[in-house]
Amino acid sequence: MYYKPKDEPEENIKLIEKIEELYRGDSTLGYRQMKTMLERELGINVNHKRVRSLTKLMRLKGIAPGPKNTRISGTNHINFLKHLNVKEFN
């Protein structure tokens, strides 16, 4: 290699430890909520882009709810108009 990669700054290492601690407490937090938690509870002023890059570096992802489907499994919808004989429309 023609260059030596820099070591991770000490400030980032401390921030990674705090992010990991918050993630262990609540794994549903994404990087945006993680940023607000760091600012509110710990008083650390940090940019959301920095939090996002560090969470990507640690391969952390917030657990998000799955897609909402219109049909709920296990329900039976009754067709009340089944007995009507439709011959033409309006």
Residue, then its C-alpha position, 0 to 999 in steps of 0.5 A: m500500500y502506498y498509504k497507511p490508514k489512520d487509526e480511529p480517533e479516540e472521540n469516535i471510539k467513545l461514541i461507539e461505546k455509547i451507541e453500543e450501550l444504547y443499542r443493547g438497551d433498545s434495539t429498535l432505535g435507528y440512527r436518528q433516534m440514537k442521535t436524539m438519545l445521545e443528545r438528550e440523555l448524555g449531552i453529547n452534541v453529534n451530527h446524525k451523519r456521523v451516528r449513521s456512519l458509525t452504526k454502519l461501521m458497527r453493522l447495527k440496524g434498528i429493528a423496524p416493524g414489517p409491512k402492513n398488509t390490508r388483509i389480516s390472516g385468520t379473519n373471514h369476510i362474509n359476502f352479504l350480497k351473495h344471494l342477490n342476482v345482478k343482471e345489469f349495472n347502473 
